[in-house]
């Protein structure tokens, strides 16, 4: 039996509404995370009349049914809310639309920067803003040079702190609109929220939050977005604003094709997609280059076991001169092109990771950060920097452009006709790419039911230079703390994308009020026709119930559900990085003590004595969080 009662003034008595006499039909109650709870119905009355007036506060429950663990009643109803819309329909039908008290509160209660003064229920004197209060509340203004700093509320509030503060400041006008518990007096005041609901939400928004001329529900929704797994729903009867962690909701397994269950599934519409699913997330840090030297050297005459060359000539040689000596005739030759031997070292950067000193002429040296090719005529004892060299940075090739380097002496050596000399050694100062900083979740293999059920092996590869905390000698480095932050960052993104996206809706026979709080997820099994169970692959989808509609007139329950974690729980990457406190660190050099060097010597009497001969100051590089001043 459906019961309905009406209240026409704050804290007034409720009167019974005769749903039979009004020939009420089409009574539906809709719960959703996207809007206030909505109730619609029609009454059989002339279309120009209003048998239930605007602004009437209604409460509805179904006798003999339970909700939220207790029997439905006037103090634990299915719905409470105000009549917001009355529409003439057919000649003898009037359509009503009602919303829970948060809908009206959002339109009539503007957030102020101080608690409201209580009203007087006995005289129906409504609450009013305290002296000097403005409809502009500022939270977390940390800059003392900001004009809002003197008037801000808290400088380091968590999401839980801010939500609680908003509801506490606005308590009295909410109570008068049945959007908070209490009797309108200071003595009868109660919290408008459940404290344990807020405990998990410890994220601290880093930017200043300004609520200016903004309705109460809008303020709460804006703060809620810093915790993407949170949803808000108003609980009638208790008149509490509930904050639900939807990924921790209880899982209800519905059995298909089984008319023997309490609430059989009458219809089911299900779609699945792996279009945006991934099975792993890998994040790369900045490019990493090393400083390396690659050499070629002509073995000396009679040399045994010369060192292996890491630089080799390419192509045909260029003949410079044929000359002779007592041992016969010889050919002097050199090459235009030289290539690094190890293939993994060939790709290089156009800039070295640190400064190097290169010969620029007789007794002259330069500091450079560009790759250089150098030649030697004495097998590496002295070097000359080659000019007009073109570098292939992809394939690790250095090419002489124009005249080849060689040395020409005006007169030959005694016993020889040689006057032209080719280089006997070549070296390339190069910046090959090395494995960069990276994190991967999972460390190996693949994750998620998109992989388990479909075999999807898709890695989402990202670049984020913040993985490096700084550079030491031109090489990016990181810290254990920063790596852990990025592992959490990658984990959060993988969890949003690793499963098959299941979405759809269904209709149950009967009124299943366990879904009225929307804090449920659903999975499915199926009857095999013989009393057993058939595996259908939906046993563990845990799709979040986002909307519920109870058709009290027809006696059915309709659910809308979604397993799209990215849409439901996804957080903007920038906000997620801020939440994990991934920010630029300050590189500092810290004193790390001294190293003392001693030497032993003997005195003229033969005693051994330790003498201090050197003192070295030691330093280390550290990375400091500029906000907390702590080393990472």
C-alpha positions in Angstrom: 0.0 0.0 0.0 1.3 3.4 -1.0 1.2 6.1 1.6 1.6 9.8 1.0 1.7 12.7 3.5 1.9 16.5 2.9 3.3 19.4 4.8 2.6 23.0 3.9 4.8 25.1 6.2 8.2 24.6 7.9 8.1 22.2 10.9 4.3 22.0 10.4 2.2 18.9 10.9 1.8 16.3 8.1 -1.6 15.4 6.7 -2.6 12.3 4.8 -3.0 12.5 1.0 -5.7 10.1 -0.2 -4.0 8.5 -3.3 -7.1 6.4 -4.0 -9.5 9.4 -4.0 -7.2 11.4 -6.3 -7.0 8.3 -8.6 -3.2 8.8 -8.6 -1.4 7.0 -11.4 2.0 6.8 -13.0 3.7 7.2 -9.7 7.5 6.9 -10.3 10.5 7.7 -8.2 13.9 8.2 -9.9 17.2 8.1 -8.1 20.3 9.3 -10.0 23.8 10.5 -9.3 23.3 13.2 -11.9 20.3 15.1 -10.3 18.2 15.3 -7.3 15.7 12.5 -6.6 12.7 13.0 -8.8 9.1 11.8 -8.3 6.3 12.1 -10.9 2.6 11.2 -10.8 -0.7 12.2 -12.2 -4.0 12.8 -10.5 -7.5 12.5 -12.0 -8.8 16.0 -11.5 -9.9 18.8 -13.8 -6.8 20.1 -15.6 -7.3 23.7 -14.3 -7.2 22.7 -10.6 -4.3 22.1 -8.2 -5.5 19.5 -5.7 -1.9 19.5 -4.3 -0.5 23.0 -4.3 2.9 24.3 -5.4 5.7 24.1 -2.7 3.9 21.4 -0.8 6.4 19.0 0.9 5.5 15.4 0.3 6.8 12.2 1.7 6.0 8.8 0.2 6.5 5.2 1.4 5.3 1.7 0.7 3.9 -0.1 3.7 5.2 -3.6 4.2 8.4 -2.9 2.3 11.9 -2.2 3.7 14.5 0.3 2.7 18.0 1.1 4.0 17.7 -1.9 6.4 14.5 -0.8 8.1 10.8 -0.9 7.4 9.5 2.0 5.3 7.5 4.5 7.3 6.9 8.2 7.8 10.3 8.5 9.4 12.0 6.3 6.8 10.3 7.1 3.6 11.1 6.2 0.0 10.9 9.9 -1.1 10.7 13.3 0.5 10.6 16.5 -1.6 8.7 19.6 -2.8 6.2 19.9 -5.6 8.1 21.9 -8.2 6.0 21.6 -11.3 2.2 21.2 -12.0 1.1 20.8 -15.6 -2.4 20.5 -17.0 -2.6 17.4 -19.2 -5.8 15.8 -20.4 -9.1 17.4 -19.5 -9.2 15.5 -16.3 -5.6 14.9 -15.6 -3.0 17.0 -13.8 0.7 16.0 -13.9 3.1 16.6 -11.0 6.8 16.7 -10.8 8.6 16.8 -7.4 12.3 16.9 -6.4 14.0 16.1 -3.1 14.8 19.0 -0.8 18.3 19.5 -2.3 16.8 20.8 -5.5 15.0 23.6 -3.8 17.9 24.3 -1.4 20.2 24.8 -4.4 17.9 27.5 -5.7 17.2 29.2 -2.4 20.2 28.7 -0.2 23.3 30.7 -1.4 26.6 29.9 0.2 27.8 32.6 2.6 31.2 33.0 4.2 29.9 32.7 7.7 27.3 30.5 9.5 23.7 31.7 9.2 21.9 33.0 12.3 19.1 30.6 13.4 15.4 31.4 12.9 12.5 31.1 15.3 10.3 28.2 14.4 7.6 29.3 16.8 7.2 32.6 15.0 8.2 31.3 11.6 11.0 33.8 11.6 13.4 32.4 8.9 17.2 32.2 9.4 19.2 35.2 8.1 22.9 35.8 7.3 25.0 37.0 10.1 26.2 40.6 10.2 28.9 41.3 7.6 28.5 37.9 5.9 28.6 37.8 2.1 27.6 35.2 -0.5 31.2 34.6 -1.3 33.1 31.8 0.5 36.9 31.4 -0.2 38.7 28.2 0.8 42.5 27.4 0.6 43.8 30.8 -0.2 47.5 30.3 0.7 49.0 33.4 -0.7 49.1 36.1 2.0 49.4 38.7 -0.8 46.1 37.7 -2.2 43.2 40.1 -1.4 41.1 37.1 -0.4 43.6 35.8 2.1 42.3 37.8 5.1 38.8 36.4 4.5 39.5 32.9 3.5 38.5 29.9 5.5 41.4 27.6 6.2 44.5 27.3 4.1 45.0 23.6 3.9 41.5 22.0 3.9 40.8 18.6 2.6 37.8 17.7 0.5 36.2 16.3 3.6 36.8 19.6 5.5 35.4 21.7 2.8 32.2 19.6 2.3 31.6 19.6 6.0 32.2 23.4 6.3 29.8 24.2 3.5 27.0 22.2 5.1 27.7 23.5 8.6 27.7 27.2 7.4 24.4 26.7 5.7 22.8 24.4 8.2 20.0 26.6 9.4 18.5 27.6 6.0 18.8 24.0 5.0 17.0 22.8 8.0 14.1 25.1 7.3 13.8 23.6 3.8 13.8 20.0 5.1 17.3 19.6 3.6 18.9 19.0 7.0 17.8 17.3 10.2 16.6 19.2 13.3 13.7 21.2 14.6 15.0 24.7 13.6 16.4 25.5 17.1 20.0 25.7 18.1 19.4 23.0 20.7 17.9 20.6 18.2 20.7 21.1 15.6 22.3 18.0 14.0 24.9 17.4 11.4 23.6 17.5 7.9 26.1 14.7 6.9 27.4 11.4 8.2 31.0 11.9 9.5 32.1 8.4 8.5 31.1 9.1 4.8 33.8 11.9 4.6 36.6 10.0 6.3 38.2 8.6 3.0 38.3 12.0 1.2 41.6 13.5 2.3 42.6 15.1 -1.0 43.7 18.7 -0.5 42.8 20.9 -3.5 45.9 23.0 -4.2 44.2 26.0 -5.9 42.0 28.6 -4.3 38.3 27.8 -4.2 35.8 30.6 -4.5 32.1 30.0 -4.1 30.4 33.2 -5.2 26.6 33.6 -5.4 26.4 29.9 -5.8 23.8 27.4 -4.6 24.6 24.9 -2.0 24.3 21.8 -4.1 26.3 23.3 -6.8 29.1 24.1 -4.3 29.1 20.5 -3.0 29.2 19.1 -6.6 32.2 21.3 -7.5 34.2 20.1 -4.5 33.1 16.5 -5.1 35.0 16.5 -8.4 38.3 16.4 -6.6 37.3 12.9 -5.5 36.1 11.2 -8.7 35.0 8.1 -6.9 32.6 10.1 -4.7 28.9 10.6 -5.5 26.3 12.5 -3.6 22.8 11.5 -2.7 20.2 12.9 -0.2 18.8 10.4 2.3 15.1 11.2 3.1 13.8 10.7 6.6 17.3 11.2 8.2 17.7 14.2 5.9 21.4 13.7 5.5 23.6 14.5 2.6 25.4 11.2 1.8 28.7 10.9 0.1 29.1 7.5 -1.5 32.4 5.9 -2.6 31.0 4.1 -5.6 33.9 1.8 -6.4 33.4 0.3 -2.9 29.7 -0.3 -3.2 28.2 -3.7 -2.5 28.0 -6.1 -5.4 24.6 -7.6 -6.2 24.6 -10.7 -8.5 21.4 -10.9 -10.6 20.4 -14.2 -12.1 19.1 -14.3 -15.6 16.5 -16.6 -17.1 15.3 -17.7 -13.7 11.6 -16.9 -12.8 12.1 -18.5 -9.3 14.2 -15.6 -7.9 12.4 -12.9 -5.8 12.8 -10.2 -8.5 13.2 -11.9 -11.9 14.9 -9.9 -14.7 12.1 -9.1 -17.2 14.3 -7.4 -19.8 18.0 -6.7 -20.3 19.8 -4.4 -22.7 23.6 -4.8 -22.6 26.4 -3.4 -24.7 30.2 -4.0 -24.3 33.2 -2.3 -25.7 37.0 -2.5 -25.5 37.6 0.5 -27.8 39.2 2.5 -25.1 40.5 -0.3 -22.9 44.2 -0.8 -22.2 46.0 -3.7 -20.4 49.1 -1.8 -19.2 50.3 1.7 -18.7 53.9 2.8 -19.3 55.2 6.3 -18.6 58.5 7.5 -20.0 60.6 10.3 -18.5 62.8 12.7 -20.5 65.3 11.6 -23.1 68.5 10.2 -21.6 71.8 10.6 -23.3 75.3 9.5 -22.2 78.6 11.0 -23.1 80.7 8.4 -24.9 83.8 8.2 -27.1 84.1 5.9 -30.1 87.6 5.2 -31.6 89.3 3.7 -34.6 93.1 3.2 -34.5 95.5 1.8 -37.2 97.5 -0.9 -35.6 101.2 -0.2 -35.2 103.6 -2.3 -37.2 104.2 -5.6 -35.4 101.4 -4.8 -32.7 99.9 -7.9 -31.2 96.2 -7.9 -30.1 95.3 -4.3 -30.8 92.2 -2.9 -29.1 88.9 -3.5 -30.8 87.7 -0.5 -32.8 84.3 1.0 -31.9 84.4 3.3 -34.9 84.9 1.9 -38.4 85.3 3.4 -41.9 82.5 3.1 -44.4 82.7 2.7 -48.2 85.7 2.6 -50.4 88.9 4.2 -49.3 90.4 7.3 -51.0 94.0 6.8 -52.1 96.3 9.7 -51.2 99.7 8.5 -52.3 101.8 5.5 -53.3 105.2 5.5 -51.7 108.1 3.2 -51.2 110.8 2.4 -48.7 113.2 -0.5 -48.2 110.4 -2.9 -47.5 108.6 -2.2 -50.8 105.7 -0.1 -52.1 102.8 1.1 -49.9 99.5 2.9 -50.4 98.4 5.8 -48.1 94.6 5.9 -47.8 91.7 7.2 -45.8 87.9 7.4 -45.8 85.2 10.0 -46.1 82.7 8.3 -43.7 83.0 6.8 -40.3 80.3 4.9 -38.3 79.8 3.8 -34.8 80.0 0.0 -34.5 77.4 -0.9 -31.8 74.0 -0.4 -33.4 72.3 0.5 -30.1 74.8 3.4 -29.7 74.3 5.0 -33.1 71.3 7.2 -32.6 72.5 10.3 -30.8 71.5 13.8 -29.7 72.6 17.0 -31.3 73.9 18.2 -28.0 76.1 16.5 -25.4 74.8 16.1 -21.9 77.7 18.1 -20.5 80.5 20.4 -21.6 83.7 18.8 -23.0 87.1 20.3 -23.8 88.3 19.8 -27.3 91.5 20.9 -29.1 91.0 24.0 -31.3 94.6 24.5 -32.5 98.2 24.6 -31.2 97.9 25.1 -27.4 94.2 26.1 -27.7 91.2 24.4 -26.3 87.4 25.1 -26.3 84.5 24.0 -24.2 81.7 22.6 -26.4 78.5 20.7 -26.0 78.2 19.5 -29.6 79.4 16.2 -31.0 82.9 16.4 -32.5 85.1 14.2 -34.7 88.8 14.4 -34.0 91.8 12.9 -35.8 95.3 11.9 -34.8 98.5 11.3 -36.7 100.3 9.6 -33.8 97.8 6.9 -33.0 96.0 8.9 -30.3 98.8 10.7 -28.4 97.6 14.1 -29.7 94.3 15.1 -31.4 93.0 17.7 -33.8 89.3 18.6 -34.2 88.2 18.0 -37.7 86.3 20.7 -39.6 83.4 20.5 -42.1 82.0 17.3 -40.7 78.4 16.4 -41.2 76.7 14.1 -38.7 73.9 11.6 -39.3 72.4 11.5 -35.8 70.1 8.6 -36.6 72.7 6.2 -37.9 75.8 7.4 -36.1 77.8 8.4 -39.1 80.3 11.2 -39.5 81.1 12.4 -43.0 83.9 14.7 -44.1 82.6 17.3 -46.5 85.0 18.6 -49.1 88.7 18.0 -48.6 89.7 14.9 -46.6 92.1 15.5 -43.7 95.7 14.5 -44.2 99.1 15.8 -43.3 101.6 16.7 -46.1 105.3 17.1 -45.3 107.5 19.1 -47.7 110.3 16.5 -47.7 110.1 12.7 -47.3 111.6 10.9 -44.4 115.1 9.4 -44.9 114.8 6.1 -46.7 111.2 6.8 -47.8 109.3 8.6 -50.5 106.3 9.3 -48.4 105.2 13.0 -48.0 101.4 12.5 -47.4 100.2 11.0 -44.2 96.6 9.9 -43.4 95.2 9.9 -39.8 96.2 6.9 -37.8 93.4 7.3 -35.3 89.9 8.8 -35.3 87.6 9.4 -32.4 84.0 10.6 -32.2 82.6 12.4 -29.1 79.0 11.4 -29.2 75.8 11.5 -27.1 74.0 8.1 -27.7 70.5 7.6 -26.3 70.3 5.3 -23.3 67.3 3.7 -21.7 65.2 6.5 -20.2 63.5 6.6 -16.8 60.2 4.7 -17.0 57.5 3.1 -14.9 55.1 0.4 -15.9 51.9 -1.0 -14.3 51.9 -3.9 -14.1 55.6 -4.3 -14.0 55.3 -7.3 -16.3 52.4 -8.9 -18.2 48.9 -7.6 -18.6 45.9 -6.8 -16.4 42.1 -6.5 -16.5 39.2 -8.5 -17.8 39.7 -7.0 -21.2 42.9 -9.1 -21.3 41.5 -12.1 -19.5 38.3 -12.4 -21.5 39.4 -11.1 -25.0 43.2 -11.4 -24.9 43.6 -7.7 -25.3 47.3 -6.7 -25.1 47.4 -3.0 -25.4 49.9 -0.8 -23.6 49.1 2.9 -23.2 52.4 4.7 -23.6 52.8 8.2 -22.2 55.6 10.8 -21.9 55.9 12.9 -18.7 59.1 14.8 -18.1 58.1 15.2 -14.4 59.2 11.6 -13.8 62.7 13.1 -13.6 63.3 15.3 -10.5 66.3 17.0 -12.1 69.5 16.6 -14.1 72.9 15.6 -12.8 75.7 16.0 -15.2 73.2 16.3 -18.0 71.5 13.1 -17.2 67.9 13.0 -15.9 67.5 11.4 -12.4 64.6 10.6 -10.2 64.0 9.7 -6.6 62.2 6.7 -5.0 59.4 8.9 -3.8 58.9 10.4 -7.3 58.9 6.9 -8.8 56.3 5.8 -6.2 54.1 8.8 -7.1 54.2 7.9 -10.8 53.4 4.2 -10.0 50.3 5.4 -8.3 49.5 7.7 -11.2 49.9 4.9 -13.7 47.8 2.6 -11.5 45.0 5.0 -11.3 44.9 5.4 -15.1 45.1 1.7 -15.7 42.3 0.9 -13.2 40.0 3.3 -15.2 40.7 1.6 -18.5 41.7 -2.1 -18.0 38.2 -3.7 -18.1 35.6 -4.3 -20.7 33.1 -1.4 -20.7 29.7 -2.9 -19.9 26.7 -0.6 -20.0 23.0 -0.9 -20.3 19.7 -1.2 -18.4 17.3 -3.8 -17.1 13.9 -4.1 -15.6 13.1 -6.2 -12.6 9.7 -7.6 -11.7 8.7 -6.1 -8.4 10.1 -3.3 -6.3 13.6 -4.1 -5.2 14.4 -1.3 -2.8 18.0 -2.4 -2.1 19.0 -0.1 -5.0 17.3 3.0 -3.6 20.6 4.3 -2.1 22.4 3.8 -5.5 25.3 2.3 -3.5 25.3 -0.9 -5.5 27.1 -2.6 -8.3 25.7 -5.5 -10.4 27.1 -8.7 -12.0 25.2 -11.4 -13.7 24.8 -15.2 -13.7 22.4 -17.3 -15.7 20.1 -20.3 -15.2 21.1 -23.2 -17.5 17.5 -24.5 -17.6 18.1 -27.4 -15.2 18.5 -25.5 -12.0 22.2 -25.0 -12.4 24.3 -22.1 -13.6 25.7 -21.3 -17.0 28.9 -19.3 -17.3 28.3 -16.2 -19.4 31.4 -14.1 -18.8 29.4 -11.4 -16.8 30.0 -12.9 -13.4 32.5 -10.3 -12.3 31.7 -7.1 -14.3 30.7 -5.1 -11.2 29.0 -2.4 -13.2 28.0 0.6 -11.1 24.3 1.3 -10.8 23.9 5.0 -11.8 20.1 5.4 -12.0 17.1 3.6 -10.5 13.4 4.1 -11.3 10.6 2.6 -9.2 7.3 2.5 -11.0 5.0 2.1 -8.0 1.9 2.0 -10.1 3.2 -1.0 -12.3 5.4 -2.6 -9.6 8.6 -2.7 -11.5 12.2 -1.6 -10.9 14.4 -0.3 -13.7 18.2 0.0 -13.4 20.7 1.8 -15.5 24.3 0.6 -15.0 27.8 1.3 -16.4 31.2 -0.3 -16.1 32.9 2.6 -17.9 35.3 3.4 -15.1 37.0 6.2 -17.1 33.7 8.1 -17.5 32.5 7.4 -13.9 35.7 7.5 -12.0 38.2 9.2 -14.3 40.1 12.2 -13.1 41.7 14.8 -15.2 45.5 13.9 -15.4 46.4 17.4 -14.2 44.2 17.0 -11.2 45.5 13.5 -10.5 49.1 14.7 -10.6 48.2 17.5 -8.2 46.4 15.0 -5.9 49.6 12.8 -5.9 51.7 16.0 -5.3 53.7 15.5 -8.4 55.3 18.9 -8.9 58.6 20.5 -9.7 61.3 20.0 -7.1 64.1 22.4 -6.2 67.6 21.0 -6.8 70.1 21.9 -4.0 73.6 21.0 -3.1 74.0 19.9 0.5 77.1 19.7 2.6 78.0 16.1 3.3 81.0 16.3 5.6 84.7 16.1 5.0 87.2 13.6 3.8 90.5 13.7 5.6 93.7 12.3 4.0 96.6 11.2 6.2 100.1 10.0 5.4 102.6 8.1 7.6 106.2 9.2 8.0 109.0 8.4 10.3 110.6 10.8 12.7 114.4 11.0 13.2 113.9 8.7 16.2 112.2 6.0 14.0 108.6 6.6 15.2 105.7 6.4 12.7 103.5 9.5 12.8 100.2 10.2 10.9 100.2 13.6 9.3 97.1 15.3 7.8 98.0 16.1 4.3 94.5 16.9 2.7 91.0 18.0 3.5 88.2 17.6 1.0 84.7 19.0 1.4 82.0 16.7 0.2 78.6 17.7 -1.2 75.6 15.8 -2.5 72.7 16.8 -4.7 69.2 16.7 -3.1 65.7 17.5 -4.3 63.4 19.6 -2.1 59.6 20.0 -2.3 59.3 23.8 -2.3 55.9 23.6 -0.6 56.8 21.4 2.3 60.6 22.0 2.5 61.1 18.2 2.7 63.6 16.2 0.7 62.3 13.6 -1.6 
